[in-house]
Amino acid sequence: MFAAMGWILSRRWKKDNELSEDEHKKKGALVQAATDAAIANIDQALSAKEEEIMQV
């Protein structure tokens, strides 16, 4: 959720010329990294839960 908000703010700042193209790309990379990390955490939790369910 916070990653999406960061991306929206980054686009708005770029649109308002408060952020250069390079900075926009850097912020986009940070947002993507945060999104990837969150997805990895969710996948790990899902795998653990699936394993727990299969043991029962």
Backbone as numpy.savetxt, mean C-alpha at the origin, in Angstrom:
# Nx Ny Nz CAx CAy CAz Cx Cy Cz
-5.52 1.00 3.68 -6.33 2.18 3.68 -5.46 3.44 3.68
-4.44 3.46 4.54 -3.59 4.64 4.60 -2.79 4.80 3.31
-2.42 3.67 2.69 -1.69 3.75 1.43 -2.54 4.42 0.37
-3.80 4.07 0.31 -4.71 4.68 -0.67 -4.84 6.18 -0.42
-4.92 6.55 0.84 -5.03 7.98 1.17 -3.76 8.72 0.76
-2.61 8.08 0.97 -1.34 8.68 0.57 -1.26 8.88 -0.92
-1.76 7.91 -1.67 -1.74 8.01 -3.13 -2.65 9.14 -3.59
-3.81 9.25 -2.99 -4.75 10.31 -3.36 -4.15 11.68 -3.07
-3.54 11.83 -1.90 -2.91 13.11 -1.56 -1.77 13.43 -2.52
-0.99 12.42 -2.88 0.12 12.62 -3.79 -0.38 13.12 -5.15
-1.45 12.52 -5.64 -2.02 12.95 -6.92 -2.55 14.38 -6.83
-3.19 14.69 -5.72 -3.74 16.04 -5.53 -2.61 17.07 -5.49
-1.53 16.77 -4.77 -0.41 17.69 -4.68 0.24 17.88 -6.04
0.34 16.80 -6.80 0.92 16.91 -8.14 0.03 17.79 -9.01
-1.26 17.57 -8.94 -2.22 18.35 -9.73 -2.12 19.83 -9.38
-1.95 20.14 -8.11 -1.86 21.52 -7.65 -0.45 22.10 -7.78
0.43 21.36 -8.46 1.83 21.76 -8.66 2.58 21.95 -7.35
2.18 21.23 -6.32 2.89 21.28 -5.05 3.89 20.14 -4.95
3.90 19.27 -5.98 4.76 18.10 -5.95 5.29 17.88 -7.37
6.61 17.71 -7.49 7.19 17.48 -8.81 6.87 16.07 -9.29
7.08 15.83 -10.56 6.85 14.50 -11.14 7.72 13.45 -10.45
8.98 13.79 -10.19 9.88 12.85 -9.51 9.40 12.52 -8.11
8.98 13.54 -7.37 8.47 13.32 -6.02 7.19 12.49 -6.06
6.36 12.75 -7.07 5.13 11.97 -7.22 5.47 10.49 -7.43
6.45 10.22 -8.26 6.86 8.83 -8.52 7.44 8.19 -7.26
8.23 8.95 -6.50 8.79 8.42 -5.25 7.69 8.09 -4.26
6.73 9.00 -4.14 5.61 8.75 -3.22 4.80 7.55 -3.69
4.63 7.42 -5.00 3.92 6.28 -5.55 4.62 4.97 -5.23
5.95 4.98 -5.29 6.73 3.79 -4.95 6.57 3.44 -3.46
6.54 4.45 -2.61 6.34 4.22 -1.18 4.95 3.64 -0.91
3.97 4.19 -1.60 2.60 3.69 -1.43 2.53 2.24 -1.89
3.16 1.92 -3.03 3.14 0.56 -3.54 3.84 -0.39 -2.57
4.96 0.03 -2.00 5.68 -0.80 -1.04 4.82 -1.07 0.20
4.13 -0.06 0.68 3.26 -0.23 1.84 2.10 -1.16 1.52
1.56 -1.03 0.32 0.47 -1.91 -0.11 0.95 -3.35 -0.21
2.11 -3.55 -0.81 2.67 -4.90 -0.94 2.92 -5.53 0.43
3.43 -4.74 1.37 3.69 -5.25 2.72 2.38 -5.64 3.41
1.36 -4.82 3.25 0.07 -5.13 3.87 -0.52 -6.40 3.27
-0.42 -6.56 1.97 -0.93 -7.77 1.32 -0.17 -8.99 1.78
1.15 -8.87 1.94 1.96 -9.98 2.42 1.53 -10.39 3.83
1.25 -9.40 4.69 0.79 -9.70 6.05 -0.56 -10.41 6.03
-1.45 -9.96 5.17 -2.76 -10.58 5.06 -2.62 -12.01 4.55
-1.79 -12.21 3.54 -1.57 -13.56 3.01 -1.01 -14.50 4.07
-0.08 -13.99 4.88 0.51 -14.80 5.94 -0.55 -15.17 6.98
-1.36 -14.22 7.38 -2.42 -14.48 8.35 -3.42 -15.48 7.79
-3.75 -15.35 6.52 -4.69 -16.26 5.87 -4.14 -17.68 5.84
-2.87 -17.81 5.50 -2.24 -19.13 5.46 -2.24 -19.79 6.84
-1.93 -19.00 7.86 -1.92 -19.54 9.22 -3.32 -19.97 9.63
-4.32 -19.19 9.28 -5.70 -19.52 9.64 -6.17 -20.77 8.88
-5.80 -20.88 7.60 -6.16 -22.07 6.82 -5.54 -23.33 7.44
-4.27 -23.20 7.85 -3.59 -24.34 8.48 -4.28 -24.72 9.79
-4.66 -23.71 10.56 -5.35 -23.97 11.83 -6.69 -24.67 11.58
-7.41 -24.23 10.60 -8.71 -24.83 10.28 -8.54 -26.27 9.82
-7.52 -26.54 9.03 -7.31 -27.88 8.50 -6.92 -28.87 9.61
-6.37 -28.40 10.70 -5.99 -29.28 11.81 -7.20 -29.72 12.62
-8.26 -28.98 12.55 -9.45 -29.30 13.33 -10.28 -30.31 12.66
